Amino acid sequence: MSAEFEIVDAHLRDLGDLRRLENECFEVDAWPLVDLLAMLMFPGIVRLKAVVDGRLAGIIAGDLRRGQNLAWIVTLGVRPEYRRQGIARALLHACENRLPIKTIKLSVRRSNWPAIQLYENEGYHQVDVWKKYYVDGEDALVLEKINVS
Ligand SMILES: CC(C)(COP(=O)(O)OP(=O)(O)OC[C@H]1O[C@@H](n2cnc3c(N)ncnc32)[C@H](O)[C@@H]1OP(=O)(O)O)[C@@H](O)C(=O)NCCC(=O)NCCS
């Protein structure tokens, strides 16, 4: 069944729900509290959430590096029960539209097939590999897209 969702700005008051989502989505890669706080509070970050029936279903954040005409998508996660309903794609589109920047980059585990499928379908392509980037020694693929929004 497809969920009705809305995409709106995320705020500090989302911290508790975001911690739960982070653990459900990222497990060993889950950010510590201090990084989640920074993501919700620091300037220069586009932070958006997907909400279903008042519940946090997904999150995305884009970190602007205006001087380099570059932004990094630093996180994108959708809770397991809301997946395959277009929420990540909608979050990505909404975030890209809010980034007044030419190049968008992100990193993803080499084995993260669902995410790589999503990004490639949305116009991202591989530009680099960070060897043994993750805590368990897995490589990160660095993907890039030229933003036309
Ligand atoms: C990757 C993730 C964000 C996708 O979220 P989602 O809301 O299920 O994705 P969407 O429904 O918007 O899917 C959009 C497209 O991505 C691709 N995709 C998503 N999940 C997929 C899967 N399990 N297998 C294959 N392709 C998949 C498909 O092309 C899909 O389009 P389609 O449904 O029309 O075929 C979600 O699985 C997740 O949160 N995973 C854990 C956290 C994570 O890995 N985040 C990315 C870190 S870089």
The ligand as an SDF file (V2000), in Angstrom:
LIG
                    3D

 48 50  0  0  0  0  0  0  0  0999 V2000
   17.9680    3.6270   -0.0870 C   0  0  0  0  0  0  0  0  0  0  0  0
   16.6510    4.1130    0.5230 C   0  0  0  0  0  0  0  0  0  0  0  0
   16.8230    5.5500    1.0260 C   0  0  0  0  0  0  0  0  0  0  0  0
   15.5630    4.0880   -0.5660 C   0  0  0  0  0  0  0  0  0  0  0  0
   14.3700    4.6070   -0.0040 O   0  0  0  0  0  0  0  0  0  0  0  0
   12.9430    4.3360   -0.6650 P   0  0  0  0  0  0  0  0  0  0  0  0
   12.0030    5.3640   -0.1390 O   0  0  0  0  0  0  0  0  0  0  0  0
   12.5790    2.9120   -0.4890 O   0  0  0  0  0  0  0  0  0  0  0  0
   13.2450    4.5930   -2.2140 O   0  0  0  0  0  0  0  0  0  0  0  0
   12.1610    4.9530   -3.3200 P   0  0  0  0  0  0  0  0  0  0  0  0
   10.8780    4.2270   -3.0430 O   0  0  0  0  0  0  0  0  0  0  0  0
   12.0760    6.4280   -3.4820 O   0  0  0  0  0  0  0  0  0  0  0  0
   12.8290    4.2810   -4.5970 O   0  0  0  0  0  0  0  0  0  0  0  0
   13.2350    5.0550   -5.7010 C   0  0  0  0  0  0  0  0  0  0  0  0
   14.0250    4.1510   -6.6420 C   0  0  0  0  0  0  0  0  0  0  0  0
   15.2140    3.6720   -5.9980 O   0  0  0  0  0  0  0  0  0  0  0  0
   15.4890    2.3290   -6.4100 C   0  0  0  0  0  0  0  0  0  0  0  0
   15.3530    1.4300   -5.2670 N   0  0  0  0  0  0  0  0  0  0  0  0
   14.9760    1.7590   -4.0050 C   0  0  0  0  0  0  0  0  0  0  0  0
   14.9880    0.6770   -3.2090 N   0  0  0  0  0  0  0  0  0  0  0  0
   15.3970   -0.3570   -3.9880 C   0  0  0  0  0  0  0  0  0  0  0  0
   15.6120   -1.7430   -3.7480 C   0  0  0  0  0  0  0  0  0  0  0  0
   15.4230   -2.2880   -2.5210 N   0  0  0  0  0  0  0  0  0  0  0  0
   16.0560   -2.5040   -4.7650 N   0  0  0  0  0  0  0  0  0  0  0  0
   16.2560   -1.9960   -5.9930 C   0  0  0  0  0  0  0  0  0  0  0  0
   16.0480   -0.6710   -6.2830 N   0  0  0  0  0  0  0  0  0  0  0  0
   15.6280    0.1290   -5.2990 C   0  0  0  0  0  0  0  0  0  0  0  0
   14.4470    2.0020   -7.4730 C   0  0  0  0  0  0  0  0  0  0  0  0
   14.9580    2.4400   -8.7120 O   0  0  0  0  0  0  0  0  0  0  0  0
   13.2890    2.8920   -7.0370 C   0  0  0  0  0  0  0  0  0  0  0  0
   12.4040    3.1820   -8.0700 O   0  0  0  0  0  0  0  0  0  0  0  0
   11.1280    2.2090   -8.3190 P   0  0  0  0  0  0  0  0  0  0  0  0
   10.5160    1.9070   -6.9950 O   0  0  0  0  0  0  0  0  0  0  0  0
   10.2760    3.0380   -9.2200 O   0  0  0  0  0  0  0  0  0  0  0  0
   11.7290    0.9800   -8.9600 O   0  0  0  0  0  0  0  0  0  0  0  0
   16.1720    3.1810    1.6850 C   0  0  0  0  0  0  0  0  0  0  0  0
   16.2400    1.8390    1.2340 O   0  0  0  0  0  0  0  0  0  0  0  0
   16.9920    3.3270    2.9630 C   0  0  0  0  0  0  0  0  0  0  0  0
   16.7060    4.1840    3.7980 O   0  0  0  0  0  0  0  0  0  0  0  0
   18.0160    2.4810    3.1200 N   0  0  0  0  0  0  0  0  0  0  0  0
   18.8520    2.5030    4.3320 C   0  0  0  0  0  0  0  0  0  0  0  0
   19.6450    3.7830    4.4310 C   0  0  0  0  0  0  0  0  0  0  0  0
   20.5160    4.0070    3.2090 C   0  0  0  0  0  0  0  0  0  0  0  0
   21.1400    3.0910    2.7030 O   0  0  0  0  0  0  0  0  0  0  0  0
   20.5550    5.2710    2.7590 N   0  0  0  0  0  0  0  0  0  0  0  0
   21.4070    5.6690    1.6540 C   0  0  0  0  0  0  0  0  0  0  0  0
   22.7710    5.9730    2.1770 C   0  0  0  0  0  0  0  0  0  0  0  0
   23.8390    6.5610    0.9030 S   0  0  0  0  0  0  0  0  0  0  0  0
  1  2  1  0
  2  3  1  0
  2  4  1  0
  2 36  1  0
  4  5  1  0
  5  6  1  0
  6  7  2  0
  6  8  1  0
  6  9  1  0
  9 10  1  0
 10 11  2  0
 10 12  1  0
 10 13  1  0
 13 14  1  0
 14 15  1  0
 15 16  1  0
 15 30  1  0
 16 17  1  0
 17 18  1  0
 17 28  1  0
 18 19  1  0
 18 27  1  0
 19 20  2  0
 20 21  1  0
 21 22  1  0
 21 27  2  0
 22 23  1  0
 22 24  2  0
 24 25  1  0
 25 26  2  0
 26 27  1  0
 28 29  1  0
 28 30  1  0
 30 31  1  0
 31 32  1  0
 32 33  2  0
 32 34  1  0
 32 35  1  0
 36 37  1  0
 36 38  1  0
 38 39  2  0
 38 40  1  0
 40 41  1  0
 41 42  1  0
 42 43  1  0
 43 44  2  0
 43 45  1  0
 45 46  1  0
 46 47  1  0
 47 48  1  0
M  END
$$$$
